[in-house]
Amino acid sequence: MSQVQCSRCGSTRDGLERPPLPGDAGRLVHERTCRGCWDEWLKTQVILINEKRLSPVDPEHYRALLREMTTFLNLET
């Protein structure tokens, strides 16, 4: 596992073993997010899915979750 400079917390910490999502989004998370912040996002994602009644298999809902994730993890480029 490699060290990353996390875009959310600013610390240099252990990153993820592999991209957690396909495509550019997964690559970006893998390169710029530490394990701790990713775990926090997963908890937040569950809350969002439940509160907003989102279905990750619905393309529109998936895009909404990606936007929320990008903001939460401070991945805007």
C-alpha positions in Angstrom: 0.0 0.0 0.0 1.4 3.4 -1.0 1.3 6.7 0.8 -0.8 9.5 -0.7 -1.2 13.2 0.0 -4.9 13.2 0.8 -6.9 16.0 -0.8 -9.5 15.9 2.0 -7.5 15.9 5.2 -4.1 17.1 3.8 -2.1 14.4 5.5 0.3 11.9 3.9 -1.2 8.5 4.9 -1.8 5.1 3.6 -3.9 5.1 0.4 -6.2 2.5 -1.0 -4.9 -0.8 -2.3 -6.6 -0.3 -5.7 -9.1 2.1 -7.3 -12.5 1.7 -5.6 -14.5 2.6 -8.7 -14.0 2.1 -12.4 -12.7 4.8 -14.7 -11.3 8.2 -14.0 -13.3 8.6 -10.7 -11.7 5.5 -9.3 -8.2 6.6 -10.5 -8.6 10.0 -8.9 -9.8 8.6 -5.6 -6.9 6.1 -5.6 -4.3 8.7 -6.2 -5.6 11.4 -3.8 -7.5 9.8 -1.0 -6.3 8.2 2.2 -7.9 5.1 3.7 -9.4 7.0 6.6 -11.2 9.6 4.5 -12.4 6.9 2.1 -13.9 5.0 5.1 -15.6 8.3 6.2 -17.0 8.7 2.7 -18.5 5.2 2.7 -20.4 6.0 5.9 -21.6 9.3 4.5 -22.6 7.6 1.3 -24.9 5.2 3.2 -26.5 8.1 4.9 -27.1 9.9 1.6 -28.5 6.8 -0.1 -30.9 6.2 2.8 -32.0 9.9 3.3 -32.4 10.7 -0.4 -33.6 7.2 -1.4 -30.9 6.8 -4.0 -30.1 3.7 -5.9 -26.5 3.4 -7.1 -27.6 1.3 -10.0 -29.7 4.1 -11.4 -27.4 6.2 -13.7 -28.8 9.5 -12.5 -28.4 8.6 -8.9 -24.9 7.2 -9.5 -23.9 10.5 -11.0 -25.3 12.4 -8.0 -23.3 10.2 -5.7 -20.2 10.8 -7.7 -20.7 14.6 -7.4 -21.3 14.3 -3.6 -18.2 12.1 -3.3 -16.1 14.5 -5.3 -17.1 17.4 -3.0 -16.7 15.3 0.2 -13.2 14.2 -0.7 -12.2 17.6 -2.2 -11.4 16.1 -5.5 -12.5 19.0 -7.7 -9.9 19.7 -10.3 
